[in-house]
Amino acid sequence: MQHYSMVFNTTLGKRRSLRIINPNPDLPVNDISAAVDKMIANDIFNPASGGLESLSKMELTTIQTTAVL
């Protein structure tokens, strides 16, 4: 399983986080960056909590499990 963990800075100086589970691993970084820019421009979270200002951090995590029994 893979997921992107994204942390955004808000206009109120807070942080908002989002996790995208099972992303497309073949998606080019430029396309991902464009999607993040659209998320910020369209303020996908409740603006009362602070509008999205910028992306603070984005990480791709891969979890691999092996059944033992």
C-alpha positions as CSV (number, residue, x, y, z in Angstrom):
1,M,0.0,0.0,0.0
2,Q,1.2,3.5,-0.8
3,H,-0.1,6.9,0.3
4,Y,0.8,10.6,0.0
5,S,0.9,12.6,3.2
6,M,0.4,16.3,2.5
7,V,0.8,19.2,5.0
8,F,-0.4,22.6,4.0
9,N,0.2,26.0,5.7
10,T,-2.9,28.1,6.2
11,T,-3.5,31.9,6.1
12,L,-4.1,31.7,9.9
13,G,-0.7,30.2,10.5
14,K,-2.0,26.8,11.1
15,R,-1.5,23.5,9.3
16,R,-3.9,21.2,7.6
17,S,-3.1,17.7,6.5
18,L,-4.4,15.3,3.9
19,R,-3.7,11.7,3.0
20,I,-4.2,10.3,-0.5
21,I,-4.3,6.5,-0.4
22,N,-3.1,4.3,-3.3
23,P,-2.0,7.1,-5.6
24,N,-1.0,6.4,-9.2
25,P,2.8,5.8,-9.0
26,D,3.2,6.6,-12.8
27,L,1.8,10.1,-12.5
28,P,4.5,12.7,-13.4
29,V,5.7,15.1,-10.7
30,N,4.6,18.0,-12.8
31,D,1.1,16.7,-12.8
32,I,1.1,16.2,-9.1
33,S,2.4,19.7,-8.6
34,A,-0.3,21.1,-10.8
35,A,-3.0,19.2,-8.8
36,V,-1.6,20.6,-5.5
37,D,-1.7,24.2,-7.0
38,K,-5.4,23.6,-7.9
39,M,-6.1,22.4,-4.4
40,I,-4.6,25.6,-3.0
41,A,-6.2,27.9,-5.5
42,N,-9.7,26.4,-4.9
43,D,-9.3,26.1,-1.1
44,I,-10.6,22.6,-0.6
45,F,-10.9,22.9,3.2
46,N,-13.3,25.1,5.2
47,P,-12.0,28.7,4.8
48,A,-13.1,29.5,8.4
49,S,-10.2,27.3,9.5
50,G,-7.8,29.3,7.4
51,G,-7.4,29.3,3.7
52,L,-4.7,27.2,2.1
53,E,-1.6,29.2,1.5
54,S,1.2,26.8,0.5
55,L,2.3,23.2,0.6
56,S,4.6,22.6,3.6
57,K,5.5,19.0,3.0
58,M,4.5,16.0,0.8
59,E,5.8,12.5,1.3
60,L,5.1,9.2,-0.4
61,T,5.0,6.3,2.0
62,T,5.1,2.7,0.9
63,I,4.0,0.0,3.3
64,Q,4.8,-3.6,2.5
65,T,3.5,-6.5,4.6
66,T,4.4,-10.2,4.4
67,A,2.1,-12.8,5.8
68,V,4.0,-15.1,8.1
69,L,1.2,-17.6,9.1
